[in-house]
Amino acid sequence: MSSDLLLAFVDDFAPTAIEERDETTRVFFATVAERDRAFTAIVSRFDAAVIDIPDEDWARRSQENLQPLTVGRITVAPPWAASPAPDPAPRPVPQSPAPSLQKIASSLCIVIEPSMGFGTGHHATTRLCLAALQAIDLTDAVALDVGTGSGVLAIAADRLGAARVYGIDCDADAIQSARENLTRNPQAARVTFDVADVSTAALPLAAVVTANLTSALLIRSASTLAATVAPGGSLIVSGLLAHERADVVAAYAPTPVVWEREEDGWVGLTFRGTGLS
């Protein structure tokens, strides 16, 4: 079974992370029940070797050696690799920022604690979204990050000049992680994280929307996501593989693609135009 087919199939079982090594793919779940449901479905449908492996301490073991990664003007660093020096010229904020767990050196350095979820900046889809954010002007914009995970994209939007940023995720653990990361980035004082499901929540209108999801969810949520973007605004999406691009673009038609990049087989897109209203 190809890893691409596995990624598409297990999407409905809410995986928290996927680790690809050589010819094997390891899929991790938030609960034993979700893991067991996926396990049963895979072995009943595919002729593949599936092994049940406890995922205890996976995040620490797989990410403990992460080092800072730079995408354009933004550097994403784990706490142990961030510089202790303060920002040289922090942006003024309307109120006192949250307490900092780690002073950071660059005005565009973001400190993220590695966790089970994607979003440390080291996954290609996150890097693509970080690049797309820097290709537009966020000055004084309202931004919305759907499926925020670790909160890295929401924090990046704030650091790039957004006036207000909302990050949502249907996973309460992800929101807790995002809030903890927010305390590590005191300059990002205009960010709010809340538990919300894109399919049911009343979402705020935003000039810039980021959605680093799966292709299936991007397609299912196309009308909802498009409706959250203010006229003339930008919708940045990733989480889709190159062979899924056509289906995702079709779901958002006739909105044109104004920015596109591919990395490691993953695609990032920015939609903007009259189709978003």
C-alpha positions as a printed NumPy array, in Angstrom:
array([[  0.   ,   0.   ,   0.   ],
       [  1.452,   3.402,  -0.956],
       [  1.925,   6.016,   1.739],
       [ -0.185,   8.478,  -0.286],
       [ -3.117,   6.045,  -0.313],
       [ -2.691,   5.434,   3.41 ],
       [ -2.7  ,   9.182,   4.109],
       [ -5.928,   9.607,   2.185],
       [ -7.613,   6.598,   3.768],
       [ -6.789,   7.32 ,   7.412],
       [ -7.886,  10.957,   7.164],
       [-11.379,  10.015,   8.403],
       [ -9.902,   8.515,  11.57 ],
       [ -8.368,  11.792,  12.854],
       [ -4.652,  10.939,  12.968],
       [ -2.533,  13.292,  15.06 ],
       [  0.728,  12.714,  13.207],
       [  2.283,  10.632,  10.451],
       [  5.926,   9.583,  10.338],
       [  7.359,   8.194,   7.084],
       [ 10.562,   6.195,   7.191],
       [ 11.967,   4.421,   4.147],
       [  9.219,   1.974,   3.126],
       [  7.151,   2.206,   6.315],
       [  4.571,   4.721,   7.494],
       [  3.682,   5.176,  11.173],
       [  0.343,   6.763,  11.994],
       [ -0.419,   8.127,  15.457],
       [ -3.793,   8.821,  17.08 ],
       [ -4.965,  10.829,  20.067],
       [ -6.871,   7.909,  21.618],
       [ -6.695,   4.134,  21.655],
       [-10.259,   3.95 ,  20.306],
       [ -9.388,   6.003,  17.202],
       [ -6.263,   3.936,  16.644],
       [ -8.197,   0.673,  16.911],
       [-10.896,   1.888,  14.483],
       [ -8.245,   2.793,  11.92 ],
       [ -6.396,  -0.48 ,  12.499],
       [ -9.552,  -2.534,  11.855],
       [-10.449,  -0.553,   8.723],
       [ -6.975,  -0.82 ,   7.211],
       [ -6.546,  -4.561,   7.699],
       [-10.038,  -5.244,   6.358],
       [ -9.503,  -3.263,   3.165],
       [ -5.817,  -3.477,   2.287],
       [ -3.317,  -6.267,   1.877],
       [ -0.68 ,  -4.618,   4.02 ],
       [  1.373,  -5.383,   7.088],
       [ -0.056,  -3.364,   9.966],
       [  1.614,  -3.445,  13.366],
       [  0.151,  -1.899,  16.508],
       [  2.96 ,   0.044,  18.207],
       [  2.492,   2.037,  21.436],
       [  3.112,   5.706,  20.721],
       [  4.206,   6.706,  24.21 ],
       [  6.823,   9.488,  24.171],
       [  6.889,   9.478,  20.358],
       [  6.959,  13.26 ,  20.131],
       [  9.969,  13.574,  22.398],
       [ 11.938,  10.825,  20.693],
       [ 11.208,  11.967,  17.142],
       [ 11.579,  15.709,  17.672],
       [ 14.117,  16.122,  20.46 ],
       [ 16.875,  16.878,  17.942],
       [ 14.955,  19.548,  16.025],
       [ 16.936,  22.696,  15.287],
       [ 15.778,  26.163,  14.165],
       [ 14.359,  26.321,  10.657],
       [ 14.131,  29.501,   8.596],
       [ 11.514,  30.274,   5.954],
       [ 12.05 ,  33.697,   4.465],
       [ 12.029,  36.235,   7.318],
       [ 10.692,  33.768,   9.877],
       [ 12.743,  31.403,  11.999],
       [ 10.9  ,  28.714,  13.954],
       [ 12.905,  27.339,  16.873],
       [ 12.3  ,  24.887,  19.731],
       [ 12.8  ,  26.412,  23.201],
       [ 16.202,  24.778,  23.722],
       [ 17.584,  26.304,  20.504],
       [ 16.171,  29.825,  20.847],
       [ 18.542,  32.645,  21.764],
       [ 18.158,  34.197,  25.224],
       [ 18.586,  37.719,  23.817],
       [ 15.505,  40.002,  23.622],
       [ 13.967,  41.223,  20.396],
       [ 15.862,  44.274,  19.068],
       [ 12.718,  46.154,  18.047],
       [  9.454,  44.544,  19.203],
       [  6.181,  45.846,  17.76 ],
       [  4.139,  48.005,  20.126],
       [  1.127,  46.209,  21.585],
       [ -2.169,  47.544,  22.969],
       [ -1.831,  45.777,  26.314],
       [  0.745,  43.944,  28.4  ],
       [  1.893,  40.741,  26.678],
       [  1.66 ,  37.321,  28.275],
       [  4.618,  36.195,  30.427],
       [  7.507,  34.855,  28.364],
       [  9.018,  31.454,  28.934],
       [ 11.821,  32.213,  26.506],
       [ 13.267,  35.458,  25.209],
       [ 13.958,  35.3  ,  21.494],
       [ 16.575,  37.053,  19.402],
       [ 15.023,  37.883,  16.06 ],
       [ 11.918,  40.026,  15.669],
       [ 10.609,  37.237,  13.445],
       [ 11.733,  34.273,  15.524],
       [  8.9  ,  32.056,  16.766],
       [  9.429,  29.61 ,  19.633],
       [  7.402,  26.399,  19.322],
       [  7.531,  23.423,  21.668],
       [  7.506,  20.197,  19.591],
       [  4.425,  18.054,  20.172],
       [  2.445,  15.23 ,  18.618],
       [  0.751,  17.622,  16.186],
       [  2.182,  19.075,  13.003],
       [  3.079,  22.729,  13.017],
       [  6.642,  23.014,  14.312],
       [  7.642,  24.507,  10.955],
       [  9.607,  21.426,   9.983],
       [  6.773,  19.83 ,   8.026],
       [  6.608,  20.881,   4.373],
       [  2.988,  22.028,   4.591],
       [  3.766,  24.398,   7.456],
       [  6.776,  25.776,   5.602],
       [  4.611,  26.379,   2.549],
       [  2.067,  28.321,   4.598],
       [  4.811,  30.384,   6.225],
       [  6.142,  31.267,   2.781],
       [  2.658,  32.139,   1.503],
       [  2.001,  34.425,   4.479],
       [  5.142,  36.378,   3.641],
       [  4.034,  36.85 ,   0.05 ],
       [  1.117,  39.094,   1.105],
       [  0.771,  42.252,   3.183],
       [ -0.715,  41.482,   6.597],
       [ -0.363,  45.001,   7.977],
       [ -3.394,  45.744,  10.201],
       [ -5.267,  42.744,   8.752],
       [ -7.612,  40.404,  10.606],
       [ -6.369,  36.839,  10.161],
       [ -7.927,  33.444,  10.861],
       [ -5.957,  30.193,  11.189],
       [ -8.178,  27.133,  10.766],
       [ -6.786,  23.915,  12.244],
       [ -4.154,  25.893,  14.117],
       [ -2.397,  22.929,  15.766],
       [  0.661,  24.306,  17.551],
       [ -0.401,  27.859,  16.676],
       [  2.703,  28.595,  14.621],
       [  0.822,  30.106,  11.659],
       [ -1.379,  32.289,  13.848],
       [  1.648,  33.545,  15.748],
       [  3.469,  34.155,  12.461],
       [  0.537,  36.214,  11.152],
       [  0.735,  38.42 ,  14.243],
       [  4.499,  38.848,  13.9  ],
       [  4.035,  39.822,  10.242],
       [  1.769,  42.713,  11.188],
       [ -1.803,  41.447,  11.535],
       [ -4.012,  43.591,  13.777],
       [ -5.912,  40.598,  15.152],
       [ -5.494,  36.841,  14.726],
       [ -7.914,  34.049,  15.61 ],
       [ -6.71 ,  30.443,  15.728],
       [ -9.202,  27.574,  15.937],
       [ -8.912,  23.81 ,  16.158],
       [-11.431,  21.08 ,  16.949],
       [ -8.84 ,  19.378,  19.187],
       [ -8.785,  20.788,  22.736],
       [ -5.264,  19.42 ,  23.27 ],
       [ -4.059,  21.345,  20.216],
       [ -5.553,  24.572,  21.562],
       [ -3.88 ,  23.99 ,  24.906],
       [ -0.563,  23.493,  23.096],
       [ -1.136,  26.626,  21.012],
       [ -1.86 ,  28.702,  24.125],
       [  1.29 ,  27.42 ,  25.777],
       [  3.283,  28.352,  22.686],
       [  1.714,  31.791,  22.749],
       [  3.247,  32.41 ,  26.179],
       [  6.632,  31.614,  24.637],
       [  6.125,  34.419,  22.106],
       [  5.249,  37.568,  24.086],
       [  5.375,  39.828,  21.016],
       [  2.366,  37.989,  19.589],
       [ -0.161,  39.761,  21.812],
       [ -2.973,  39.958,  19.275],
       [ -3.683,  36.213,  19.012],
       [ -6.655,  34.319,  20.466],
       [ -7.004,  30.535,  20.371],
       [-10.335,  28.709,  20.769],
       [-11.734,  25.218,  20.302],
       [-14.034,  25.264,  17.262],
       [-14.996,  22.988,  14.393],
       [-14.794,  24.566,  10.942],
       [-17.897,  22.641,   9.852],
       [-20.158,  24.032,  12.603],
       [-18.619,  27.152,  14.152],
       [-19.542,  30.733,  13.307],
       [-16.232,  31.978,  11.946],
       [-15.14 ,  35.625,  11.87 ],
       [-14.666,  37.416,   8.556],
       [-10.944,  37.794,   7.878],
       [ -8.731,  39.405,   5.278],
       [ -6.319,  36.48 ,   5.489],
       [ -7.309,  32.876,   6.199],
       [ -4.842,  30.004,   6.542],
       [ -6.022,  26.396,   6.424],
       [ -3.314,  23.75 ,   6.677],
       [ -5.655,  20.771,   6.628],
       [ -6.058,  17.634,   4.515],
       [ -7.249,  17.71 ,   0.925],
       [-10.474,  15.931,   1.909],
       [-11.271,  18.516,   4.574],
       [-10.279,  21.395,   2.297],
       [-12.729,  20.127,  -0.312],
       [-15.552,  19.458,   2.166],
       [-15.092,  22.873,   3.752],
       [-14.588,  24.885,   0.556],
       [-17.768,  26.951,   0.771],
       [-17.317,  27.592,   4.497],
       [-13.691,  28.658,   4.171],
       [-14.418,  30.861,   1.158],
       [-17.186,  32.59 ,   3.078],
       [-14.785,  33.577,   5.869],
       [-12.555,  35.581,   3.515],
       [-13.323,  39.274,   3.144],
       [-13.734,  40.578,  -0.433],
       [-10.311,  40.857,  -2.034],
       [ -8.753,  38.836,   0.765],
       [ -6.449,  35.829,   0.658],
       [ -7.069,  32.16 ,   1.449],
       [ -3.889,  30.16 ,   2.003],
       [ -4.281,  26.381,   1.933],
       [ -1.927,  23.437,   2.281],
       [ -1.998,  19.848,   3.44 ],
       [ -2.644,  18.563,  -0.071],
       [ -0.376,  16.358,  -2.137],
       [  0.569,  17.267,  -5.702],
       [ -1.817,  14.728,  -7.227],
       [ -4.684,  16.205,  -5.164],
       [ -4.148,  19.756,  -6.422],
       [ -6.657,  19.629,  -9.279],
       [ -9.505,  18.462,  -7.033],
       [ -8.811,  21.15 ,  -4.444],
       [ -8.568,  23.916,  -7.04 ],
       [-11.837,  22.733,  -8.596],
       [-13.566,  22.9  ,  -5.199],
       [-12.706,  26.612,  -4.922],
       [-13.476,  27.55 ,  -8.537],
       [-13.804,  30.121,  -9.973],
       [-11.472,  31.724,  -7.423],
       [ -8.039,  32.057,  -9.064],
       [ -4.777,  30.766,  -7.637],
       [ -2.429,  33.743,  -7.218],
       [  0.472,  31.972,  -5.472],
       [  1.647,  28.383,  -5.594],
       [  4.603,  26.351,  -4.431],
       [  5.433,  22.642,  -4.149],
       [  7.831,  21.052,  -1.686],
       [  8.524,  17.373,  -1.059],
       [  5.369,  16.447,  -2.97 ],
       [  3.16 ,  18.781,  -0.92 ],
       [  1.468,  21.858,  -2.377],
       [  0.66 ,  25.284,  -0.956],
       [ -1.851,  27.581,  -2.681],
       [ -3.167,  31.096,  -2.183],
       [ -6.608,  31.916,  -3.578],
       [ -7.733,  35.5  ,  -4.044],
       [-10.319,  37.325,  -6.142],
       [-13.979,  37.849,  -6.818],
       [-14.718,  34.206,  -6.013],
       [-14.065,  34.992,  -2.345],
       [-16.864,  37.21 ,  -1.105]])
